[in-house]
């Protein structure tokens, strides 16, 4: 989710927060509790991810790490490549591949598989995906 959407959600929450009898927002008390350390449940960094979800860049990194992990099954790796491909189809995500350092791992999948004489289907799938992207 973009920061703009998160900001809009925050503004909506502030506008629609219930008010206390003295006219202050109930969020004021929650903010004070968080600042005083009385609400550690609201300071958990995973809370934002749980509510808003992971960013597409983060999902791309996770899928690519599965795709290049030789310890994973070929089926897992192929599924990860399919998911990665769907994410990269969006031009903004494709443009993020270089800044996130994703090209070397993707290109490494095109290298010959030396640990075994058996062909690795995930490598040929990446090769087909890469050749389509270059057209």
PANUMI-42206 format. One record per residue (C-alpha): residue number from 0; residue in one letter; x, z, y. Coordinates in Angstrom, 2 decimals, padded with zeros to 5 digits, m for minus. Example, Ala and Ser with C-alpha at 12.3 -4.5 7.8 and 13.67 -1.06 7.14 Angstrom:
2
PT:n:res:east:up:north
PT:0:a:012.30:007.80:m004.50 $
PT:1:s:013.67:007.14:m001.06 $
REM end
This chain:
135
PT:n:res:east:up:north
PT:0:x:000.00:000.00:000.00 $
PT:1:x:001.34:m000.90:003.40 $
PT:2:x:002.12:001.71:006.03 $
PT:3:x:m000.58:000.18:008.22 $
PT:4:x:m003.22:000.84:005.59 $
PT:5:x:m001.90:004.38:005.07 $
PT:6:x:m002.02:004.96:008.83 $
PT:7:x:m005.60:003.68:009.02 $
PT:8:x:m006.58:005.96:006.14 $
PT:9:x:m004.97:008.94:007.86 $
PT:10:x:m006.77:008.19:011.14 $
PT:11:x:m010.10:007.88:009.31 $
PT:12:x:m009.48:011.21:007.59 $
PT:13:x:m008.70:012.90:010.88 $
PT:14:x:m011.82:011.48:012.55 $
PT:15:x:m014.04:012.53:009.67 $
PT:16:x:m012.53:015.93:008.87 $
PT:17:x:m014.97:018.84:008.96 $
PT:18:x:m014.79:021.12:011.97 $
PT:19:x:m014.51:024.90:011.98 $
PT:20:x:m017.04:027.04:013.86 $
PT:21:x:m014.56:027.53:016.71 $
PT:22:x:m014.30:023.74:017.23 $
PT:23:x:m010.89:023.28:015.63 $
PT:24:x:m010.36:020.86:012.82 $
PT:25:x:m010.09:022.26:009.32 $
PT:26:x:m007.01:020.05:009.04 $
PT:27:x:m005.30:022.18:011.67 $
PT:28:x:m005.46:025.15:009.32 $
PT:29:x:m004.24:023.07:006.37 $
PT:30:x:m001.33:021.75:008.48 $
PT:31:x:m000.44:025.29:009.50 $
PT:32:x:m000.58:026.42:005.85 $
PT:33:x:001.72:023.56:004.80 $
PT:34:x:004.17:024.35:007.60 $
PT:35:x:004.20:028.02:006.60 $
PT:36:x:004.84:027.12:002.96 $
PT:37:x:001.49:028.42:001.71 $
PT:38:x:000.47:025.00:000.32 $
PT:39:x:003.38:023.73:m001.84 $
PT:40:x:000.89:021.56:m003.71 $
PT:41:x:000.57:019.37:m000.61 $
PT:42:x:004.32:018.95:m000.12 $
PT:43:x:004.88:017.33:m003.52 $
PT:44:x:006.46:013.90:m002.91 $
PT:45:x:004.56:012.53:m005.91 $
PT:46:x:001.26:013.32:m004.20 $
PT:47:x:001.46:010.29:m001.94 $
PT:48:x:002.23:008.04:m004.92 $
PT:49:x:m000.66:009.53:m006.86 $
PT:50:x:m003.09:008.87:m004.04 $
PT:51:x:m001.75:005.60:m002.65 $
PT:52:x:m000.06:004.10:m005.69 $
PT:53:x:003.41:002.65:m006.03 $
PT:54:x:004.67:m000.04:m003.69 $
PT:55:x:004.99:m003.54:m005.08 $
PT:56:x:008.75:m003.39:m004.53 $
PT:57:x:008.90:m000.25:m006.66 $
PT:58:x:006.78:m001.92:m009.37 $
PT:59:x:009.08:m004.97:m009.29 $
PT:60:x:012.13:m002.75:m009.80 $
PT:61:x:010.49:m000.93:m012.71 $
PT:62:x:009.40:m004.13:m014.46 $
PT:63:x:012.83:m005.71:m014.02 $
PT:64:x:014.56:m002.63:m015.40 $
PT:65:x:012.42:m002.90:m018.55 $
PT:66:x:013.10:m006.65:m018.81 $
PT:67:x:016.89:m006.20:m018.78 $
PT:68:x:016.90:m003.14:m021.06 $
PT:69:x:018.19:m004.39:m024.42 $
PT:70:x:017.02:m001.17:m026.09 $
PT:71:x:013.38:m002.12:m025.46 $
PT:72:x:011.45:m004.35:m027.85 $
PT:73:x:011.25:m008.06:m027.15 $
PT:74:x:007.50:m007.68:m026.68 $
PT:75:x:008.00:m004.97:m024.03 $
PT:76:x:010.58:m007.08:m022.26 $
PT:77:x:008.37:m010.18:m022.26 $
PT:78:x:005.43:m008.17:m020.93 $
PT:79:x:007.65:m006.77:m018.19 $
PT:80:x:008.76:m010.29:m017.28 $
PT:81:x:005.14:m011.43:m017.11 $
PT:82:x:004.31:m008.51:m014.83 $
PT:83:x:007.41:m009.18:m012.73 $
PT:84:x:006.41:m012.84:m012.42 $
PT:85:x:002.93:m011.91:m011.18 $
PT:86:x:004.45:m009.64:m008.54 $
PT:87:x:007.00:m012.24:m007.44 $
PT:88:x:004.37:m014.95:m007.06 $
PT:89:x:003.51:m013.39:m003.71 $
PT:90:x:005.93:m014.84:m001.19 $
PT:91:x:006.63:m011.48:000.50 $
PT:92:x:007.68:m010.00:m002.83 $
PT:93:x:009.77:m013.06:m003.68 $
PT:94:x:011.57:m012.68:m000.37 $
PT:95:x:012.37:m009.07:m001.32 $
PT:96:x:014.29:m010.08:m004.44 $
PT:97:x:017.57:m010.64:m002.61 $
PT:98:x:017.50:m007.50:m000.41 $
PT:99:x:016.59:m005.40:m003.46 $
PT:100:x:019.46:m006.90:m005.46 $
PT:101:x:017.20:m008.37:m008.13 $
PT:102:x:018.86:m011.77:m008.55 $
PT:103:x:021.88:m010.58:m010.59 $
PT:104:x:019.71:m008.85:m013.24 $
PT:105:x:017.35:m011.85:m013.43 $
PT:106:x:020.25:m014.27:m013.76 $
PT:107:x:021.87:m012.03:m016.38 $
PT:108:x:018.89:m012.74:m018.60 $
PT:109:x:019.96:m016.39:m018.67 $
PT:110:x:023.37:m015.56:m020.12 $
PT:111:x:023.86:m016.08:m023.86 $
PT:112:x:022.92:m013.12:m026.02 $
PT:113:x:026.25:m012.21:m027.66 $
PT:114:x:025.17:m009.11:m029.60 $
PT:115:x:023.22:m011.14:m032.14 $
PT:116:x:022.97:m014.68:m033.48 $
PT:117:x:019.20:m014.52:m033.17 $
PT:118:x:017.73:m016.11:m030.06 $
PT:119:x:016.13:m013.68:m027.65 $
PT:120:x:012.65:m014.95:m026.70 $
PT:121:x:012.68:m012.99:m023.44 $
PT:122:x:015.75:m014.94:m022.33 $
PT:123:x:014.16:m018.32:m022.95 $
PT:124:x:011.02:m017.15:m021.16 $
PT:125:x:013.10:m016.12:m018.13 $
PT:126:x:014.82:m019.48:m018.23 $
PT:127:x:011.49:m021.30:m018.14 $
PT:128:x:010.22:m018.98:m015.38 $
PT:129:x:013.37:m019.49:m013.32 $
PT:130:x:013.31:m023.26:m013.68 $
PT:131:x:009.65:m023.32:m012.52 $
PT:132:x:010.55:m021.20:m009.49 $
PT:133:x:013.30:m023.60:m008.47 $
PT:134:x:010.95:m026.62:m008.36 $
REM end
